[in-house]
Amino acid sequence: MTLSIRIRLTLLYSGLLFVSLILFGASATWLLRHRLTERVHESLAKEISGFKDHLRRETTAKSRAEHIQREIAEYAGFQPEGNLMAVWDRVGNVLLQSKPAPIPSITQEEIFIINGQMYRVRAAAALAPVEASLSELRWLLTALAPILLLLTGAVGYWISSRALAPVDGMTRAARSIGLDDLSRRVAVPSSSDELSRLAEAWNEMLARLEDSVARIQRFTADAAHELRTPLTALRTTAELAVRRQRESSEYRESLQQVVNISKRMSNLVDELLTLARGDTATAGKGLGIVDLTAVARSVCHEMQPLFASKGVELAVNLTEQAPVRGDMAGLKRLLTSLVENALKYTAATGRVNVSVRQQGSEQVMEVADTGCGIPPELLPHIFDRFYRVDSSRDRRSGGYGLGLAIAQQIAHFHNSEIEVESVAGKGSCFRLRLAMRTAGVEAGPQVLTHVPSKA
């Protein structure tokens, strides 16, 4: 059975108090015994010292033995435990007889010479008062320990309940929040402590979750909308083809329309899968050394026929080598998306320039065009999924507003971000910066490659 945090904290408080009481009791008992024993030793030392002073005052070198014995007995009679005091002379004659020392007791003995006479004095004191004091202390601690443990347990449970009450509130609030009301937030305690930071962390997580769910909902709605149009066209084409008997050429034409629509749907599904896979990828992992110059040269060579058919000039300005740490297939997809986007929005007789250059410790790849440009208020949205600056043109050209979103996702995978500069009516420039990764391979001088277009 798992105990609650309150009970565990209470048991912890009680256990610590129990151990503390044991240590305190043992320490207090030891200290009290030590101090009381020292006091007994001091008392015996004073008793013997007083005996010596008494003999010096009351006896002389000519005093008889009877007189000395009488003075010794007189001194012992005035001591609290004089009956435990014994005195012997030089030859061992008993000058003062004591009673047997009780058990337990402390004995102290000293030999000294006064007026030419040697004396051996032994004084004893019973430890019964000391043991009685220690017994009373032990009884007091034993009686108070259960009371203190119960009191501490109750107070500890109350404190734990008060301290964890905000956590219970956060738990109830979190359990009551569903996907339909992610805008709700957990109440943040006014105190700036761990609980307030926990509540703030919960709210930050809920905000991220709300944003993610909103993105998924928008993405799903946009994907459904984009798929609905070709599916409707596909169904309509098929229904018209089978509605009545037709010539084989008409069937061929209908089937060709079905093929074209299917290709568009296949492209859309591929782009959606690319975005889905990219969402689960970890940035910066599984990368190798890639030459950006080779990537740009390959993409431009493949795209040249499209530029020629539209009458747009493609200029390529590359360095000899541009080594970076990256994924070649991903970078080709990124550059292809940027070049396709530039071609799409550049009119005939326009110009698209693709360049790769070294800038400090970075390789910079740019795609600049002389197209229609992007209004400033639309720049923050061009990398959103299914977003189109010109929706009608995109539909005619077969685009779905996913190319730049995929390109930006690939850039994030490379721990970078695509920068955009655009002036409406004059053109746009898309720029990607990647850190150089290969030591000893330097970028060479720039070589201008001009690819003329044909009408």
N, C-alpha and C positions, 0 to 999 in steps of 0.2 A: 504494500500500500504506500503510495506516495503522499508524503505530508505536505501541507501547504507551507508557503513561505513564512506566514505569520507564526505557525507552530514551530517551524525550524529555527526561526530567529529567537522565539521565546526559549526553546530548549538550549540554543546557543548562549543566550544571556544567562540562563540559570546554570548551565554547566560552567561557564566562566566564573560566575559568582561562587559556585561550590568550590571550584579549585582555588579561587582567591581566598575564600574563608579558611580552607585547610592550610594554605600557605601562611595566612595571617595568624591563625591560631598557633601553628607550630613556631612561627617567628616570635610571636608575643610570649609564648610560654618559655621558649629558650632565653629570650632577653630578660624576662622577669626572673627566671631562675638564676641567670648569671649575675644580675644586679643584686638580688637578695643575698646570694652567696658571697659576693664581694663585700656587702655590708657586714655580714657575719665575720668575715676575715678581718675587716677593719675594726670591728668591735673587740675581737680577741686581741688584736695588736694593741689597741688602746688599754685593754685590761692589763696586759703584761707590762706595758710602759708605765701605767699608773702604779703597778706593784713595785717596780724598780724605784720610782720617785718616792713612794711611801717608805721603803726601807732606807733610802738615803736620808730622809728627814727624821725618821723615828729611831734609827739605830746608829751605833758607832762601832769602831773597831773593838772597843772594850765591852760591848753588850754581851750579856750571857745568852746562852742558847734558849733558856726559858723565856727571856724577854723577846727574843727574835720570833720564837714560835707564837707568842701571844700577839705580837704586832701583825704577823702573817695572817693568823686566824681573824684578827679584828678587820684587816683589809678585805679578806674574802667574805666576811659577813655582810659587808656593805655592797657587794657586787650582785647583780641580778642572778647570775648563775655561778656564784662563788663555790657552791658545793661540788662543781665540776672542775675545780682548780686544785692542782697538786704541786708540792714543792719538795725538792730533795737538796741535801747539802753535798759537799765535795765527795764524801765517802759513801753516799747513797742513803743516808739516814732520812727518813720521811719527816719533814717538818710540817706538812699539811697533807692530810689524806683526802682524796676526792671520791665521790660516788662513781660507779661505773657509768661511762658515757653511753647515752641511749643510742639506739639505731633508728634512723640515720643521724649522724652528728658530724661536726667538724672539729678537729683537734689542731692546736698550734703550740709549739714548744720552742723554748729559747734558753740558752745558757749565758750567764753574765756574772760578773764579779763586783761586789759592793763592799767597801770597807775591808778589803782583803779576804772576804769570804766569797766562795763560788756557790752559785745557786742554779738549779735546773728547774724551770717552771714550765708546767704544761697546763694549758687552759682549753676547755672544750665547750661547745655550744650545740644544743639540739637543733635539728633542721625541721622539727615538726611544724613550727609556724610557717616556714617556707613552703613545705609541702601542702599545708592547709590553704595558703594563698593560691598556690598553683591549682589545687583541686577546685577552688571556687571559680578561678578563671576558666578552667576547662568546662565546668558545669554551665557557666554563663554562656560560653560560646556554643556549647551543645544545645542549649535551650533556645538561643537566638537564631541559630542557623536555619532551622525549618521555617521560622517566621520570615526571615529575610529572603529565603528562597521562594516562598509563596508570594510574598509581596513583590519581589523583583520579577517573578514570572508574570504576575497580573499586570504590573506596570509595563513590562516589556511587550506583552501581547497588545495592550492598549496603544502603546507607541507605534508598534508595527502596523496595527490596523489603521491608525491615523496616517502614517507615512505612506501606506500602500493604497489608501482610499482613492487618490487620483489615478493610480494604475488601474484599479477596478473600473473607474469611470471611463478611462480610455479604452479598456477592453470592451465594455458594453457599447461604447460609441462605435468602435471599429466593427463589432459584430453586427451592428444595425445598419452599417453602410453597405449598400449593394451597388451593382453596376448601374442602376438607374438613378442613383443619387450620390455620385462620386464627388459632387461639389461640396458636400458636407465636410466639416473639419472637426478635429478633436479639440476640446477646450484646453488651452495652455494655462497651467498654474501661474499665478502672479509671481511666485518666488523664482528667482533665477538659479535653479539648481539642476540636478540630474533629471528630475521628473519633467521640468519644463523643457529641457533639451530633448528628452524622449518624445514629448508631445510635439515639439517642433519637427523632429525627425519623422514622426508619423504623418504630420501634415504635408511635409515635403514629399514623402513617398506617395501619399494620396494625390497630390498635385501631379506628380509624374505619371501615376497610374491613370488619372483622369485624362491627361494629355495623350497617353498611349492609346487608351480606349477610344478617345475621340479620333485619333489618327486612323485607328483600325476601322472605325465606323465609316469615316470619310473615304478611306481607301476601299472598303468593301462596297460602299454605295457607288463610288466612281467606277470601280471595276465592273460592277453589275450593269451600270449605265452604259459603259463602253462595250460590254459584251452583248447587251440587249439589241443594239443597233445592227451589228452584223448578223446576229441570230435571226432578227426579224427579216433582214434582207435575204438571208439564206432560205428561210421558210417561204417567203413570198415568191422567190425565184422558183423554188421547187413546186409550189402549189400551182403557179402559172404554167409550169412545164407539163404538169400531169392533168391539167384541167380539161384539155381536149387534145385530139390527135394533131401532131405537128410534123413538119418536115425534119429530116435528119439534121439539116443545117441549123434549124432553130433549136433542136435538142443540144447540138454541139455548143451553140452560143450560150444556152442556159447552163450547161455543165461547166463552161469556161468561167461564167460568172460565179458559180458555186466554188470552183477552184480558187478564184481570186479572193472571194470572201473568206474561204477557209485559210488561205495564206495569211490574210490580215489577222484573223483570229489566232492563228498559230503564233504569229509574231507578238501579239498582245500577251498571250499566255506565257511565251518565253520571257518577255520583259517582266511580267509579274513574278515569275519564278526567280528571275535574277534578283529582283528586289527582295523577295522573301529569303533567299539564301544569303544575301548580303546583310540582312538584319540580324542574322545569327552568327555572322563571321566575327572574329576577334581581330581588331586592328593591329597591324604590324607583325602578324605571325605568318609563317610560311612564305616569306619573301626571299628573293635572290637578287643577284646583280643583273641589272637590265640597262642596255644602252638606249637612252631616249632618242638619239639620232636615228638608230635603226628602226625603232618603233614609228617615228614620224615619217621616215622615208617609205616604209612599207604601207602605212595607211594612205599617204598621199598618192602613191603609185596605184593603189586599188581604187581610189576615189576619182582619179583623173578623168576616166570616161564620163562620169556624171557631170563634172564641171564642163567638159567639152560639149556635152549635149545641151547644156543650159546656156552656154556662152559666157561663163564666169571664169575669170582668170585665177589660177591657183599658183601662188608664189611660195617657195619653200626656202627658208633661210636657216641652215643647220650648221652646227659645229661638227668637227671630225668625230669626237666621242663625247658622250654625255652619260657617264655611268652613275646609276642611282640604285638604291635598294628598293625593289618593287616586284610586282607580278606582271610579266610581259603581256599575258592575255588580257588582264584587267586594264592595263595602261592603253593597249590598243583599242579596247572597247571604249574607254574614256575619250581618247583622242578622236575616234570615229564619231562618237556622239557630238562632240564639239564641232568637228568639221561639217557633219551633216546639218547641224543646226545653223552654222554660218552659211552654208550653201542654200538652205531653205529660205532664209530671209535676205538673201542678196540677189538683186535683180540682174538681168543680163547686162553684160559689159561691166559688171562690178568686179571686185577683187577680194580674194581671201588670202591672207598671209599666215603661213604656219612657220613658227620659228622655235629654235631651241638654243639657249645660250647659258653660259655660266655667269652667275652673279654671286661673288663671294664664295661661300661654301655650299651654295645651292645651284641646282640646275633648274632653269625656268623655261617652261614650255608655254607658248602663247598661240592663240588662234584669234586673229583680228580680221574683221570684215568691213566692207563699206556698205552694209545693208541698211535696213530701215531703223535699226537701233531699238532701244527699249526705254519706255518712259520711266523716269526716276521712281514713281510711285509703284511700279510693277517689279522693280529689281528684287525686293525682298522675297518675292513669291516664285521666281522663275525656276527654283530647284524643288518646288513642291510637286508631289506626284499628281499627275493628270492636269497640271496647270498649263494653260496655253496663253501666250501673249495675244495671238490672233487665232481664235478657235476655228473659224471657218476655213482658213488656209491650212491649218493643221489637219483638218478632217480630209480635205481634198488631197493632201500629200500623203495621207496614210499615217500620220503621227498620232500618238496618244498622250503626249505630254509626259512621257516617262524617260526620255533620253537624258535630259539634264539631271533628273533625279538619280538615275543610275550612275551617271558620271560623278556626281557629288558623293554618292555612296562609295564609289571606288576610291575617290580622293581621301575620304575619311578612313578607309581601310589602310591607306598609305600614310596615315597620321598627318594629313594635309587638308587643304580646302581650296576649292576653285574660287578665284577672285574675278570679279566682273567690273568692267568699266564700260559705260555705254552712254551715247548721246543720241537722242531721238532724231532720226533723219540723217545721221552721219555714220552710224555703225557701232559695233561692239567689239570688245576685246576680252577674251576669257584667258585667265592665267593660272597656271599650276606650278607651285614651288616644291621641289623635292631635294632633300639633302644628298650630297655626294657621299658615297659609301666606300669607294675603292681607293685605297692609298696608292700613290705612285702613278695613277692614271690621270693625266691632266687633259683638259679640254684644249683642242688645237685651235688654229685660226678659223674664222668663219668662212664658209664657202656658200656663195649664193647660187641657188639652183632655181632657175625660172622655168616653169612649166606653162607654155602658152596654151591657150584654149582655142578650140576650133568651133566654128558656128555649126 
